[in-house]
Amino acid sequence: MVEAMEFAELSDRHNVSGVPQTTINDGAGTVIGAYPEDALMQEIQTALRG
Amino acid sequence: MTNKLLREDIVKQVKDVFDSQLINPVEILFFGSKEDCEHCEDTRQLVEEVSAISDKLHMSNYDLQDHAELARQYHVSMVPGLVIAGKEADRIIDYGIRYAGIPSGYEFSSLIQALVLVSGRDSGLTVETRAALAELKKPVHLQVFVTPT
C-alpha cells in the first residue's frame, strides 16, 4: 500500500489518478480499481511477459 | 500525555475482531524518520494503539537513518513505513507486506485485515492462483496506491 497524497512524486510518476491503482513491477502493468483475484493474476502474468 | 487516536468504540470493534480472528503472533516493524516525515508521529501512535489491543501483536520501532541496514534488509525506503510480518519464537516471517504512509480512513480496516491475514499464516488465495504464483519466473512488486477517503 502506498498512500498517494504523502508520496505525490511517486504517484505522479505512475500517473495515479483514480484509486485504488495497482502498479505491477514499476509500471510494467497497471490495474485501476478493485480487481477479482483471477483477473489480477492474469494482469501480473501479462505484465511479466511484456 | 497525547490524546488517543483511536476512539473507544473503534478499539472495542477491533478487539472483537482480534479476539475472534487472530491466531498466530504478528510483528509490526514501524520505520519512521526524524526528518521530513509529517505523518510519522501519528502513524507510530496509531500502530502502538492497535498493537496494544492484542497480546498477539507486537510492534517494534525503527528509524530509517539510525536503522538503515535493517531498513535495507526489509526494502523500506518510504516513511512512515510498516512491515507486517509473522512472528515466531525464533524468527520473523516476511510475507512481503508493506505499508507506506499513514493507514487512516479506509486504509485502517485494510491494516486490520492485513494483521488478521498474517496471523492466519495463509494467503486465502484459490488453488488456481497459488499454482499460477508458484510458476512465476521473476519477482513481482505490487504497489497499491490509495487515498484515505
N, CA and C atoms of all chains as a GROMACS GRO file, in nm:
protein
  597
    1MET      N    1   0.085  -0.119   0.000
    1MET     CA    2   0.000   0.000   0.000
    1MET      C    3   0.088   0.123   0.000
    2VAL      N    4   0.054   0.215  -0.086
    2VAL     CA    5   0.122   0.345  -0.087
    2VAL      C    6   0.017   0.455  -0.078
    3GLU      N    7   0.028   0.536   0.024
    3GLU     CA    8  -0.068   0.647   0.039
    3GLU      C    9  -0.028   0.757  -0.061
    4ALA      N   10  -0.114   0.777  -0.159
    4ALA     CA   11  -0.079   0.860  -0.275
    4ALA      C   12  -0.050   1.006  -0.242
    5MET      N   13  -0.119   1.060  -0.143
    5MET     CA   14  -0.100   1.202  -0.114
    5MET      C   15   0.033   1.229  -0.045
    6GLU      N   16   0.076   1.138   0.040
    6GLU     CA   17   0.206   1.157   0.106
    6GLU      C   18   0.321   1.133   0.010
    7PHE      N   19   0.299   1.050  -0.088
    7PHE     CA   20   0.406   1.016  -0.183
    7PHE      C   21   0.365   1.062  -0.323
    8ALA      N   22   0.344   1.192  -0.332
    8ALA     CA   23   0.289   1.253  -0.454
    8ALA      C   24   0.380   1.232  -0.574
    9GLU      N   25   0.509   1.241  -0.551
    9GLU     CA   26   0.604   1.228  -0.663
    9GLU      C   27   0.598   1.089  -0.723
   10LEU      N   28   0.596   0.989  -0.637
   10LEU     CA   29   0.588   0.851  -0.682
   10LEU      C   30   0.455   0.827  -0.753
   11SER      N   31   0.348   0.883  -0.699
   11SER     CA   32   0.216   0.868  -0.758
   11SER      C   33   0.211   0.933  -0.896
   12ASP      N   34   0.271   1.050  -0.908
   12ASP     CA   35   0.274   1.118  -1.037
   12ASP      C   36   0.354   1.037  -1.139
   13ARG      N   37   0.465   0.981  -1.091
   13ARG     CA   38   0.549   0.902  -1.181
   13ARG      C   39   0.471   0.785  -1.240
   14HIS      N   40   0.377   0.733  -1.162
   14HIS     CA   41   0.296   0.623  -1.210
   14HIS      C   42   0.159   0.668  -1.259
   15ASN      N   43   0.146   0.799  -1.283
   15ASN     CA   44   0.021   0.854  -1.336
   15ASN      C   45  -0.103   0.812  -1.259
   16VAL      N   46  -0.092   0.815  -1.127
   16VAL     CA   47  -0.206   0.774  -1.047
   16VAL      C   48  -0.312   0.884  -1.052
   17SER      N   49  -0.431   0.848  -1.101
   17SER     CA   50  -0.540   0.945  -1.099
   17SER      C   51  -0.655   0.888  -1.016
   18GLY      N   52  -0.701   0.769  -1.052
   18GLY     CA   53  -0.807   0.706  -0.972
   18GLY      C   54  -0.746   0.603  -0.879
   19VAL      N   55  -0.800   0.596  -0.758
   19VAL     CA   56  -0.752   0.493  -0.666
   19VAL      C   57  -0.865   0.396  -0.635
   20PRO      N   58  -0.836   0.272  -0.602
   20PRO     CA   59  -0.701   0.218  -0.593
   20PRO      C   60  -0.638   0.193  -0.729
   21GLN      N   61  -0.510   0.217  -0.738
   21GLN     CA   62  -0.438   0.179  -0.858
   21GLN      C   63  -0.328   0.082  -0.818
   22THR      N   64  -0.325  -0.032  -0.884
   22THR     CA   65  -0.222  -0.131  -0.857
   22THR      C   66  -0.121  -0.126  -0.970
   23THR      N   67   0.002  -0.092  -0.936
   23THR     CA   68   0.109  -0.086  -1.034
   23THR      C   69   0.192  -0.213  -1.018
   24ILE      N   70   0.218  -0.278  -1.131
   24ILE     CA   71   0.293  -0.404  -1.130
   24ILE      C   72   0.434  -0.379  -1.182
   25ASN      N   73   0.533  -0.419  -1.104
   25ASN     CA   74   0.674  -0.403  -1.143
   25ASN      C   75   0.703  -0.266  -1.202
   26ASP      N   76   0.674  -0.164  -1.122
   26ASP     CA   77   0.715  -0.028  -1.157
   26ASP      C   78   0.655   0.025  -1.287
   27GLY      N   79   0.541  -0.027  -1.326
   27GLY     CA   80   0.473   0.023  -1.445
   27GLY      C   81   0.464  -0.076  -1.560
   28ALA      N   82   0.515  -0.196  -1.541
   28ALA     CA   83   0.502  -0.298  -1.647
   28ALA      C   84   0.355  -0.330  -1.670
   29GLY      N   85   0.277  -0.312  -1.565
   29GLY     CA   86   0.133  -0.329  -1.577
   29GLY      C   87   0.064  -0.236  -1.479
   30THR      N   88  -0.059  -0.202  -1.510
   30THR     CA   89  -0.137  -0.114  -1.421
   30THR      C   90  -0.281  -0.161  -1.417
   31VAL      N   91  -0.336  -0.164  -1.299
   31VAL     CA   92  -0.474  -0.205  -1.281
   31VAL      C   93  -0.544  -0.097  -1.200
   32ILE      N   94  -0.657  -0.050  -1.251
   32ILE     CA   95  -0.729   0.054  -1.177
   32ILE      C   96  -0.857  -0.002  -1.119
   33GLY      N   97  -0.881   0.023  -0.995
   33GLY     CA   98  -1.000  -0.028  -0.928
   33GLY      C   99  -0.970  -0.160  -0.859
   34ALA      N  100  -1.076  -0.214  -0.801
   34ALA     CA  101  -1.062  -0.342  -0.730
   34ALA      C  102  -1.083  -0.455  -0.831
   35TYR      N  103  -0.983  -0.537  -0.848
   35TYR     CA  104  -0.990  -0.647  -0.944
   35TYR      C  105  -1.013  -0.778  -0.871
   36PRO      N  106  -1.093  -0.867  -0.931
   36PRO     CA  107  -1.102  -1.000  -0.870
   36PRO      C  108  -0.968  -1.072  -0.884
   37GLU      N  109  -0.950  -1.166  -0.798
   37GLU     CA  110  -0.822  -1.238  -0.785
   37GLU      C  111  -0.769  -1.294  -0.917
   38ASP      N  112  -0.854  -1.363  -0.992
   38ASP     CA  113  -0.804  -1.427  -1.114
   38ASP      C  114  -0.768  -1.323  -1.220
   39ALA      N  115  -0.842  -1.214  -1.224
   39ALA     CA  116  -0.813  -1.108  -1.321
   39ALA      C  117  -0.680  -1.040  -1.286
   40LEU      N  118  -0.656  -1.018  -1.158
   40LEU     CA  119  -0.529  -0.958  -1.117
   40LEU      C  120  -0.413  -1.051  -1.152
   41MET      N  121  -0.432  -1.179  -1.129
   41MET     CA  122  -0.328  -1.277  -1.161
   41MET      C  123  -0.296  -1.273  -1.310
   42GLN      N  124  -0.399  -1.261  -1.393
   42GLN     CA  125  -0.377  -1.253  -1.538
   42GLN      C  126  -0.298  -1.127  -1.574
   43GLU      N  127  -0.332  -1.017  -1.512
   43GLU     CA  128  -0.260  -0.892  -1.537
   43GLU      C  129  -0.113  -0.905  -1.498
   44ILE      N  130  -0.088  -0.976  -1.389
   44ILE     CA  131   0.050  -0.997  -1.345
   44ILE      C  132   0.125  -1.079  -1.450
   45GLN      N  133   0.060  -1.185  -1.496
   45GLN     CA  134   0.125  -1.270  -1.596
   45GLN      C  135   0.152  -1.192  -1.725
   46THR      N  136   0.057  -1.110  -1.766
   46THR     CA  137   0.075  -1.025  -1.886
   46THR      C  138   0.190  -0.928  -1.866
   47ALA      N  139   0.194  -0.866  -1.751
   47ALA     CA  140   0.300  -0.768  -1.722
   47ALA      C  141   0.437  -0.832  -1.726
   48LEU      N  142   0.447  -0.954  -1.678
   48LEU     CA  143   0.577  -1.022  -1.676
   48LEU      C  144   0.621  -1.064  -1.816
   49ARG      N  145   0.523  -1.090  -1.904
   49ARG     CA  146   0.556  -1.131  -2.040
   49ARG      C  147   0.609  -1.012  -2.119
   50GLY      N  148   0.546  -0.896  -2.099
   50GLY     CA  149   0.584  -0.774  -2.172
   50GLY      C  150   0.722  -0.729  -2.133
   51MET      N  151   0.071   1.385   2.811
   51MET     CA  152   0.012   1.263   2.755
   51MET      C  153  -0.073   1.303   2.635
   52THR      N  154  -0.038   1.250   2.519
   52THR     CA  155  -0.116   1.286   2.399
   52THR      C  156  -0.250   1.216   2.403
   53ASN      N  157  -0.346   1.274   2.331
   53ASN     CA  158  -0.477   1.210   2.323
   53ASN      C  159  -0.467   1.083   2.242
   54LYS      N  160  -0.558   0.987   2.270
   54LYS     CA  161  -0.563   0.864   2.193
   54LYS      C  162  -0.612   0.900   2.052
   55LEU      N  163  -0.558   0.829   1.953
   55LEU     CA  164  -0.604   0.850   1.816
   55LEU      C  165  -0.729   0.768   1.789
   56LEU      N  166  -0.736   0.648   1.850
   56LEU     CA  167  -0.850   0.560   1.825
   56LEU      C  168  -0.959   0.583   1.927
   57ARG      N  169  -1.081   0.604   1.876
   57ARG     CA  170  -1.196   0.619   1.966
   57ARG      C  171  -1.223   0.487   2.034
   58GLU      N  172  -1.282   0.496   2.154
   58GLU     CA  173  -1.307   0.373   2.231
   58GLU      C  174  -1.395   0.272   2.160
   59ASP      N  175  -1.494   0.321   2.085
   59ASP     CA  176  -1.583   0.226   2.018
   59ASP      C  177  -1.509   0.152   1.906
   60ILE      N  178  -1.414   0.219   1.843
   60ILE     CA  179  -1.332   0.156   1.739
   60ILE      C  180  -1.241   0.050   1.803
   61VAL      N  181  -1.181   0.087   1.915
   61VAL     CA  182  -1.094  -0.008   1.986
   61VAL      C  183  -1.173  -0.134   2.020
   62LYS      N  184  -1.296  -0.116   2.066
   62LYS     CA  185  -1.381  -0.229   2.103
   62LYS      C  186  -1.409  -0.318   1.982
   63GLN      N  187  -1.443  -0.253   1.869
   63GLN     CA  188  -1.472  -0.330   1.747
   63GLN      C  189  -1.349  -0.408   1.702
   64VAL      N  190  -1.235  -0.340   1.705
   64VAL     CA  191  -1.110  -0.404   1.661
   64VAL      C  192  -1.074  -0.518   1.757
   65LYS      N  193  -1.097  -0.496   1.886
   65LYS     CA  194  -1.069  -0.600   1.985
   65LYS      C  195  -1.153  -0.724   1.959
   66ASP      N  196  -1.280  -0.703   1.924
   66ASP     CA  197  -1.368  -0.816   1.893
   66ASP      C  198  -1.313  -0.895   1.774
   67VAL      N  199  -1.269  -0.823   1.672
   67VAL     CA  200  -1.212  -0.888   1.553
   67VAL      C  201  -1.086  -0.966   1.593
   68PHE      N  202  -0.997  -0.901   1.664
   68PHE     CA  203  -0.872  -0.966   1.703
   68PHE      C  204  -0.896  -1.087   1.792
   69ASP      N  205  -0.984  -1.072   1.890
   69ASP     CA  206  -1.009  -1.184   1.984
   69ASP      C  207  -1.064  -1.305   1.911
   70SER      N  208  -1.146  -1.282   1.809
   70SER     CA  209  -1.204  -1.397   1.739
   70SER      C  210  -1.119  -1.444   1.621
   71GLN      N  211  -1.035  -1.358   1.563
   71GLN     CA  212  -0.968  -1.397   1.439
   71GLN      C  213  -0.815  -1.406   1.444
   72LEU      N  214  -0.751  -1.346   1.539
   72LEU     CA  215  -0.604  -1.356   1.542
   72LEU      C  216  -0.565  -1.494   1.593
   73ILE      N  217  -0.471  -1.557   1.520
   73ILE     CA  218  -0.430  -1.692   1.559
   73ILE      C  219  -0.285  -1.688   1.608
   74ASN      N  220  -0.193  -1.664   1.514
   74ASN     CA  221  -0.050  -1.664   1.547
   74ASN      C  222   0.001  -1.522   1.564
   75PRO      N  223   0.114  -1.508   1.636
   75PRO     CA  224   0.165  -1.372   1.662
   75PRO      C  225   0.211  -1.299   1.535
   76VAL      N  226   0.194  -1.168   1.540
   76VAL     CA  227   0.230  -1.081   1.428
   76VAL      C  228   0.326  -0.973   1.478
   77GLU      N  229   0.427  -0.944   1.398
   77GLU     CA  230   0.521  -0.837   1.430
   77GLU      C  231   0.497  -0.722   1.332
   78ILE      N  232   0.482  -0.603   1.387
   78ILE     CA  233   0.472  -0.485   1.302
   78ILE      C  234   0.604  -0.408   1.320
   79LEU      N  235   0.682  -0.400   1.215
   79LEU     CA  236   0.804  -0.320   1.222
   79LEU      C  237   0.768  -0.182   1.170
   80PHE      N  238   0.780  -0.083   1.256
   80PHE     CA  239   0.749   0.054   1.217
   80PHE      C  240   0.880   0.127   1.188
   81PHE      N  241   0.886   0.189   1.070
   81PHE     CA  242   1.002   0.271   1.035
   81PHE      C  243   0.957   0.416   1.023
   82GLY      N  244   1.022   0.503   1.100
   82GLY     CA  245   0.995   0.646   1.092
   82GLY      C  246   1.122   0.719   1.061
   83SER      N  247   1.111   0.849   1.060
   83SER     CA  248   1.230   0.931   1.040
   83SER      C  249   1.212   1.062   1.113
   84LYS      N  250   1.321   1.114   1.168
   84LYS     CA  251   1.313   1.243   1.237
   84LYS      C  252   1.307   1.356   1.136
   85GLU      N  253   1.349   1.327   1.014
   85GLU     CA  254   1.346   1.433   0.914
   85GLU      C  255   1.240   1.410   0.808
   86ASP      N  256   1.167   1.518   0.778
   86ASP     CA  257   1.079   1.517   0.661
   86ASP      C  258   0.972   1.408   0.664
   87CYS      N  259   0.905   1.392   0.775
   87CYS     CA  260   0.800   1.291   0.780
   87CYS      C  261   0.681   1.343   0.859
   88GLU      N  262   0.592   1.405   0.788
   88GLU     CA  263   0.478   1.472   0.850
   88GLU      C  264   0.391   1.377   0.932
   89HIS      N  265   0.373   1.255   0.881
   89HIS     CA  266   0.279   1.163   0.946
   89HIS      C  267   0.345   1.057   1.032
   90CYS      N  268   0.475   1.066   1.055
   90CYS     CA  269   0.544   0.961   1.129
   90CYS      C  270   0.492   0.945   1.272
   91GLU      N  271   0.482   1.057   1.343
   91GLU     CA  272   0.437   1.050   1.483
   91GLU      C  273   0.297   0.991   1.495
   92ASP      N  274   0.206   1.040   1.414
   92ASP     CA  275   0.068   0.989   1.419
   92ASP      C  276   0.062   0.842   1.383
   93THR      N  277   0.138   0.804   1.282
   93THR     CA  278   0.137   0.664   1.240
   93THR      C  279   0.192   0.575   1.350
   94ARG      N  280   0.302   0.621   1.412
   94ARG     CA  281   0.361   0.542   1.519
   94ARG      C  282   0.262   0.525   1.633
   95GLN      N  283   0.196   0.632   1.669
   95GLN     CA  284   0.099   0.625   1.778
   95GLN      C  285  -0.019   0.534   1.741
   96LEU      N  286  -0.065   0.547   1.617
   96LEU     CA  287  -0.177   0.464   1.570
   96LEU      C  288  -0.141   0.316   1.578
   97VAL      N  289  -0.023   0.283   1.529
   97VAL     CA  290   0.020   0.143   1.530
   97VAL      C  291   0.040   0.092   1.673
   98GLU      N  292   0.091   0.179   1.759
   98GLU     CA  293   0.106   0.141   1.902
   98GLU      C  294  -0.029   0.110   1.963
   99GLU      N  295  -0.128   0.197   1.934
   99GLU     CA  296  -0.261   0.176   1.991
   99GLU      C  297  -0.324   0.047   1.938
  100VAL      N  298  -0.304   0.019   1.810
  100VAL     CA  299  -0.358  -0.105   1.752
  100VAL      C  300  -0.288  -0.227   1.814
  101SER      N  301  -0.157  -0.223   1.823
  101SER     CA  302  -0.082  -0.336   1.881
  101SER      C  303  -0.123  -0.365   2.024
  102ALA      N  304  -0.156  -0.260   2.096
  102ALA     CA  305  -0.192  -0.275   2.237
  102ALA      C  306  -0.323  -0.351   2.256
  103ILE      N  307  -0.401  -0.360   2.150
  103ILE     CA  308  -0.532  -0.422   2.160
  103ILE      C  309  -0.523  -0.574   2.175
  104SER      N  310  -0.414  -0.634   2.126
  104SER     CA  311  -0.400  -0.779   2.139
  104SER      C  312  -0.258  -0.819   2.176
  105ASP      N  313  -0.248  -0.922   2.262
  105ASP     CA  314  -0.118  -0.979   2.301
  105ASP      C  315  -0.046  -1.044   2.185
  106LYS      N  316  -0.123  -1.077   2.080
  106LYS     CA  317  -0.062  -1.147   1.967
  106LYS      C  318   0.008  -1.050   1.872
  107LEU      N  319  -0.006  -0.921   1.900
  107LEU     CA  320   0.059  -0.821   1.815
  107LEU      C  321   0.175  -0.759   1.890
  108HIS      N  322   0.285  -0.743   1.818
  108HIS     CA  323   0.399  -0.675   1.878
  108HIS      C  324   0.453  -0.573   1.780
  109MET      N  325   0.483  -0.456   1.829
  109MET     CA  326   0.535  -0.352   1.742
  109MET      C  327   0.679  -0.322   1.779
  110SER      N  328   0.763  -0.310   1.679
  110SER     CA  329   0.898  -0.262   1.705
  110SER      C  330   0.920  -0.134   1.626
  111ASN      N  331   0.994  -0.046   1.685
  111ASN     CA  332   1.005   0.092   1.642
  111ASN      C  333   1.144   0.120   1.587
  112TYR      N  334   1.153   0.157   1.460
  112TYR     CA  335   1.284   0.180   1.400
  112TYR      C  336   1.289   0.315   1.331
  113ASP      N  337   1.411   0.362   1.310
  113ASP     CA  338   1.433   0.489   1.242
  113ASP      C  339   1.509   0.459   1.112
  114LEU      N  340   1.461   0.522   1.005
  114LEU     CA  341   1.518   0.496   0.873
  114LEU      C  342   1.668   0.524   0.867
  115GLN      N  343   1.711   0.629   0.939
  115GLN     CA  344   1.853   0.663   0.939
  115GLN      C  345   1.931   0.580   1.042
  116ASP      N  346   1.879   0.573   1.165
  116ASP     CA  347   1.950   0.500   1.271
  116ASP      C  348   1.955   0.350   1.245
  117HIS      N  349   1.854   0.300   1.174
  117HIS     CA  350   1.849   0.156   1.146
  117HIS      C  351   1.852   0.131   0.996
  118ALA      N  352   1.943   0.197   0.930
  118ALA     CA  353   1.949   0.195   0.784
  118ALA      C  354   1.968   0.054   0.728
  119GLU      N  355   2.048  -0.024   0.796
  119GLU     CA  356   2.075  -0.161   0.748
  119GLU      C  357   1.949  -0.247   0.754
  120LEU      N  358   1.876  -0.234   0.863
  120LEU     CA  359   1.751  -0.309   0.878
  120LEU      C  360   1.650  -0.264   0.773
  121ALA      N  361   1.644  -0.133   0.751
  121ALA     CA  362   1.553  -0.077   0.650
  121ALA      C  363   1.586  -0.134   0.513
  122ARG      N  364   1.715  -0.144   0.484
  122ARG     CA  365   1.759  -0.200   0.356
  122ARG      C  366   1.718  -0.347   0.345
  123GLN      N  367   1.737  -0.418   0.456
  123GLN     CA  368   1.705  -0.561   0.459
  123GLN      C  369   1.557  -0.584   0.428
  124TYR      N  370   1.472  -0.494   0.479
  124TYR     CA  371   1.329  -0.507   0.456
  124TYR      C  372   1.281  -0.424   0.338
  125HIS      N  373   1.373  -0.368   0.262
  125HIS     CA  374   1.340  -0.286   0.144
  125HIS      C  375   1.245  -0.173   0.181
  126VAL      N  376   1.267  -0.109   0.294
  126VAL     CA  377   1.186   0.005   0.333
  126VAL      C  378   1.264   0.132   0.303
  127SER      N  379   1.203   0.219   0.223
  127SER     CA  380   1.269   0.347   0.198
  127SER      C  381   1.174   0.464   0.218
  128MET      N  382   1.045   0.436   0.219
  128MET     CA  383   0.946   0.543   0.238
  128MET      C  384   0.894   0.539   0.382
  129VAL      N  385   0.882   0.657   0.440
  129VAL     CA  386   0.833   0.665   0.578
  129VAL      C  387   0.713   0.759   0.587
  130PRO      N  388   0.617   0.731   0.678
  130PRO     CA  389   0.619   0.616   0.769
  130PRO      C  390   0.601   0.484   0.693
  131GLY      N  391   0.676   0.383   0.735
  131GLY     CA  392   0.670   0.254   0.665
  131GLY      C  393   0.642   0.143   0.764
  132LEU      N  394   0.554   0.051   0.725
  132LEU     CA  395   0.523  -0.064   0.810
  132LEU      C  396   0.556  -0.192   0.738
  133VAL      N  397   0.614  -0.286   0.813
  133VAL     CA  398   0.631  -0.423   0.766
  133VAL      C  399   0.538  -0.506   0.852
  134ILE      N  400   0.447  -0.579   0.788
  134ILE     CA  401   0.355  -0.665   0.864
  134ILE      C  402   0.404  -0.808   0.844
  135ALA      N  403   0.457  -0.867   0.950
  135ALA     CA  404   0.523  -0.996   0.936
  135ALA      C  405   0.477  -1.095   1.042
  136GLY      N  406   0.501  -1.224   1.015
  136GLY     CA  407   0.470  -1.325   1.114
  136GLY      C  408   0.581  -1.330   1.216
  137LYS      N  409   0.544  -1.352   1.340
  137LYS     CA  410   0.643  -1.360   1.446
  137LYS      C  411   0.640  -1.499   1.508
  138GLU      N  412   0.750  -1.570   1.492
  138GLU     CA  413   0.764  -1.699   1.558
  138GLU      C  414   0.865  -1.680   1.671
  139ALA      N  415   0.882  -1.782   1.755
  139ALA     CA  416   0.970  -1.768   1.871
  139ALA      C  417   1.110  -1.724   1.831
  140ASP      N  418   1.157  -1.780   1.721
  140ASP     CA  419   1.297  -1.757   1.686
  140ASP      C  420   1.317  -1.676   1.559
  141ARG      N  421   1.212  -1.637   1.493
  141ARG     CA  422   1.231  -1.566   1.367
  141ARG      C  423   1.109  -1.484   1.324
  142ILE      N  424   1.135  -1.400   1.225
  142ILE     CA  425   1.030  -1.318   1.162
  142ILE      C  426   1.000  -1.381   1.026
  143ILE      N  427   0.872  -1.397   0.993
  143ILE     CA  428   0.836  -1.449   0.860
  143ILE      C  429   0.791  -1.330   0.776
  144ASP      N  430   0.867  -1.298   0.674
  144ASP     CA  431   0.838  -1.182   0.590
  144ASP      C  432   0.752  -1.225   0.472
  145TYR      N  433   0.628  -1.177   0.468
  145TYR     CA  434   0.537  -1.209   0.357
  145TYR      C  435   0.541  -1.103   0.247
  146GLY      N  436   0.630  -1.005   0.265
  146GLY     CA  437   0.641  -0.900   0.163
  146GLY      C  438   0.532  -0.795   0.172
  147ILE      N  439   0.467  -0.786   0.286
  147ILE     CA  440   0.359  -0.689   0.301
  147ILE      C  441   0.416  -0.560   0.359
  148ARG      N  442   0.396  -0.449   0.286
  148ARG     CA  443   0.448  -0.319   0.328
  148ARG      C  444   0.340  -0.213   0.317
  149TYR      N  445   0.340  -0.121   0.412
  149TYR     CA  446   0.254  -0.003   0.405
  149TYR      C  447   0.346   0.120   0.400
  150ALA      N  448   0.318   0.210   0.309
  150ALA     CA  449   0.392   0.337   0.304
  150ALA      C  450   0.290   0.447   0.322
  151GLY      N  451   0.302   0.522   0.431
  151GLY     CA  452   0.204   0.627   0.458
  151GLY      C  453   0.112   0.588   0.570
  152ILE      N  454   0.040   0.686   0.620
  152ILE     CA  455  -0.045   0.659   0.737
  152ILE      C  456  -0.169   0.579   0.696
  153PRO      N  457  -0.195   0.465   0.763
  153PRO     CA  458  -0.312   0.384   0.730
  153PRO      C  459  -0.437   0.438   0.798
  154SER      N  460  -0.489   0.548   0.746
  154SER     CA  461  -0.606   0.608   0.808
  154SER      C  462  -0.726   0.597   0.715
  155GLY      N  463  -0.842   0.635   0.763
  155GLY     CA  464  -0.963   0.627   0.682
  155GLY      C  465  -0.990   0.484   0.643
  156TYR      N  466  -1.019   0.462   0.517
  156TYR     CA  467  -1.049   0.326   0.468
  156TYR      C  468  -0.931   0.233   0.486
  157GLU      N  469  -0.811   0.287   0.484
  157GLU     CA  470  -0.692   0.203   0.495
  157GLU      C  471  -0.674   0.147   0.634
  158PHE      N  472  -0.742   0.203   0.732
  158PHE     CA  473  -0.734   0.148   0.866
  158PHE      C  474  -0.789   0.006   0.868
  159SER      N  475  -0.904  -0.015   0.806
  159SER     CA  476  -0.959  -0.151   0.806
  159SER      C  477  -0.874  -0.244   0.721
  160SER      N  478  -0.808  -0.191   0.621
  160SER     CA  479  -0.719  -0.277   0.542
  160SER      C  480  -0.599  -0.320   0.626
  161LEU      N  481  -0.555  -0.232   0.715
  161LEU     CA  482  -0.446  -0.268   0.807
  161LEU      C  483  -0.490  -0.379   0.901
  162ILE      N  484  -0.610  -0.364   0.956
  162ILE     CA  485  -0.663  -0.467   1.047
  162ILE      C  486  -0.671  -0.601   0.974
  163GLN      N  487  -0.720  -0.597   0.850
  163GLN     CA  488  -0.731  -0.720   0.770
  163GLN      C  489  -0.594  -0.781   0.743
  164ALA      N  490  -0.496  -0.697   0.718
  164ALA     CA  491  -0.360  -0.746   0.692
  164ALA      C  492  -0.305  -0.817   0.816
  165LEU      N  493  -0.333  -0.762   0.932
  165LEU     CA  494  -0.286  -0.823   1.057
  165LEU      C  495  -0.350  -0.960   1.075
  166VAL      N  496  -0.481  -0.969   1.047
  166VAL     CA  497  -0.552  -1.096   1.060
  166VAL      C  498  -0.498  -1.197   0.958
  167LEU      N  499  -0.473  -1.150   0.836
  167LEU     CA  500  -0.422  -1.238   0.730
  167LEU      C  501  -0.288  -1.299   0.769
  168VAL      N  502  -0.198  -1.214   0.814
  168VAL     CA  503  -0.064  -1.261   0.851
  168VAL      C  504  -0.072  -1.353   0.973
  169SER      N  505  -0.163  -1.321   1.062
  169SER     CA  506  -0.182  -1.402   1.181
  169SER      C  507  -0.227  -1.544   1.145
  170GLY      N  508  -0.304  -1.555   1.036
  170GLY     CA  509  -0.352  -1.685   0.990
  170GLY      C  510  -0.247  -1.762   0.912
  171ARG      N  511  -0.137  -1.692   0.877
  171ARG     CA  512  -0.026  -1.754   0.804
  171ARG      C  513  -0.069  -1.815   0.670
  172ASP      N  514  -0.179  -1.766   0.613
  172ASP     CA  515  -0.225  -1.821   0.486
  172ASP      C  516  -0.282  -1.710   0.400
  173SER      N  517  -0.250  -1.715   0.273
  173SER     CA  518  -0.293  -1.607   0.183
  173SER      C  519  -0.443  -1.605   0.159
  174GLY      N  520  -0.507  -1.720   0.174
  174GLY     CA  521  -0.650  -1.728   0.145
  174GLY      C  522  -0.680  -1.730  -0.004
  175LEU      N  523  -0.576  -1.744  -0.086
  175LEU     CA  524  -0.596  -1.743  -0.231
  175LEU      C  525  -0.646  -1.879  -0.280
  176THR      N  526  -0.704  -1.878  -0.401
  176THR     CA  527  -0.755  -2.003  -0.459
  176THR      C  528  -0.638  -2.093  -0.499
  177VAL      N  529  -0.672  -2.220  -0.520
  177VAL     CA  530  -0.574  -2.318  -0.565
  177VAL      C  531  -0.513  -2.275  -0.698
  178GLU      N  532  -0.598  -2.221  -0.786
  178GLU     CA  533  -0.552  -2.179  -0.919
  178GLU      C  534  -0.451  -2.065  -0.908
  179THR      N  535  -0.483  -1.967  -0.823
  179THR     CA  536  -0.392  -1.853  -0.807
  179THR      C  537  -0.259  -1.900  -0.748
  180ARG      N  538  -0.267  -1.988  -0.647
  180ARG     CA  539  -0.143  -2.038  -0.587
  180ARG      C  540  -0.057  -2.109  -0.690
  181ALA      N  541  -0.121  -2.187  -0.777
  181ALA     CA  542  -0.046  -2.259  -0.881
  181ALA      C  543   0.019  -2.160  -0.977
  182ALA      N  544  -0.056  -2.057  -1.016
  182ALA     CA  545  -0.004  -1.956  -1.108
  182ALA      C  546   0.113  -1.882  -1.042
  183LEU      N  547   0.102  -1.851  -0.914
  183LEU     CA  548   0.209  -1.780  -0.844
  183LEU      C  549   0.334  -1.867  -0.834
  184ALA      N  550   0.312  -1.997  -0.813
  184ALA     CA  551   0.426  -2.089  -0.800
  184ALA      C  552   0.506  -2.098  -0.930
  185GLU      N  553   0.438  -2.068  -1.043
  185GLU     CA  554   0.502  -2.073  -1.175
  185GLU      C  555   0.580  -1.947  -1.209
  186LEU      N  556   0.568  -1.844  -1.130
  186LEU     CA  557   0.632  -1.716  -1.164
  186LEU      C  558   0.783  -1.732  -1.173
  187LYS      N  559   0.838  -1.677  -1.281
  187LYS     CA  560   0.983  -1.691  -1.302
  187LYS      C  561   1.059  -1.564  -1.260
  188LYS      N  562   0.985  -1.455  -1.238
  188LYS     CA  563   1.051  -1.330  -1.200
  188LYS      C  564   0.982  -1.274  -1.076
  189PRO      N  565   1.052  -1.190  -1.002
  189PRO     CA  566   0.987  -1.128  -0.886
  189PRO      C  567   0.878  -1.031  -0.932
  190VAL      N  568   0.776  -1.018  -0.849
  190VAL     CA  569   0.667  -0.927  -0.878
  190VAL      C  570   0.654  -0.827  -0.764
  191HIS      N  571   0.654  -0.701  -0.798
  191HIS     CA  572   0.635  -0.595  -0.699
  191HIS      C  573   0.502  -0.529  -0.727
  192LEU      N  574   0.410  -0.542  -0.633
  192LEU     CA  575   0.278  -0.479  -0.648
  192LEU      C  576   0.272  -0.358  -0.557
  193GLN      N  577   0.239  -0.244  -0.616
  193GLN     CA  578   0.219  -0.123  -0.536
  193GLN      C  579   0.074  -0.081  -0.554
  194VAL      N  580   0.002  -0.075  -0.443
  194VAL     CA  581  -0.138  -0.033  -0.450
  194VAL      C  582  -0.146   0.108  -0.396
  195PHE      N  583  -0.176   0.202  -0.487
  195PHE     CA  584  -0.189   0.342  -0.448
  195PHE      C  585  -0.329   0.366  -0.396
  196VAL      N  586  -0.338   0.429  -0.281
  196VAL     CA  587  -0.468   0.454  -0.218
  196VAL      C  588  -0.472   0.595  -0.162
  197THR      N  589  -0.595   0.638  -0.129
  197THR     CA  590  -0.609   0.761  -0.050
  197THR      C  591  -0.701   0.727   0.067
  198PRO      N  592  -0.694   0.803   0.174
  198PRO     CA  593  -0.772   0.766   0.294
  198PRO      C  594  -0.922   0.775   0.275
  199THR      N  595  -0.967   0.860   0.181
  199THR     CA  596  -1.113   0.875   0.167
  199THR      C  597  -1.158   0.829   0.030
   0.00000   0.00000   0.00000
